[in-house]
């Protein structure tokens, strides 16, 4: 994997770059639709490519390990062949999913023992076998196994959690270096910076991950219950340490405003389930604010979903028509809502890139932050 930092912009840490992988080029800043089980829920890949203009999608180690299983994915030659997505893929290590299981998982130095949320069967994730599983899945970018510390953790817990994550990272790096890709193309391992909302822990974590000179770095454990201002502060602390010549990935974030603020602070890559989850439930993001399409006010509004005069998906879909689909519980409504939101998110990061390239990002961002969070 190669990363080229192409543009910076005045009065901001925002940057535009290019990531080259074996499955294609990714122009940053970028948003990555979440394809947890090898699919972006309810969205065809054709639509992801043509309407959404997605350059890279995610898969999840925990979910793909449980279903369909590593054996099936290996038999067909990796996730790209299994699901037919020819462009880059990133896999999360499953750490967040495992730790969200609560009472049905047990953590130790070795790793995490957990019960499947599907059938209750028992499994063990270690730093080593999580790397092995991601080798078998075959994503272009894979993630280290970490503990996702809750946003409200006290300092002592956060410190011990970070120290465990650091020991696990060293084991992940060792396993990664002693194994090889399985399908004839390169894979890149991103360490994850943890440390909760404590600046000294975040700084320590960032210094630790950069000692490995990886192809890129992720920031985890944010947008998990902490205040937004704490999240922004932690991004600033970490990005002061992370090298400028490597991509920075903020995991699981977030709202359009979060993404704009993250870009402003030097983040290159984002993912979140929000556009599809909210879209399925009738919450639509637009350039001028947020629409609850189920509200009666849209009953006879025949204008496009986005009030700029065009829909991000298809101008034939009016607000009134989409509201009708949701009222009728027609599955097409959820599909259009998901597509629209994903296309909006990709438009947002694409326009941010354009504004960075032209040197106008800061003033554009301040205007957009005021617009995109309003309720219409």
Secondary structure, DSSP 8 states (H G I E B T S, - for coil): -EEEEEEE-TTS--EEEEEEETTEEEEESEEEEE-TTSS-TT--HHHIIIII--SEEEEEHHHHHHTT-HHHHHHHTSHHHHH---SEEEEE-SHHHHHTTGGGEEE-SSEEEEE-TTT--EEEEEHHHHHHHHHHHT-SEEE-------TT--HHHHHHHHHHHHHHHHHHHHHHHHS--SSSS--EEEEEE--TT-HHHHHHHHHHHHTT--SEEEE-S-SSSS-HHHHHHHHHHHHTTS-TTSEEEETTB--HHHHHHHHHTT--EEE-SHHHHHHHTTEEEETTEEEETTSGGGTT--SBSSTTTS-SS-TT-BHHHHHHHHHTT-HHHHHHHHHHHHHHHHHHHHHHHHHHHHT-HHHHHHHHHHHHT-B-
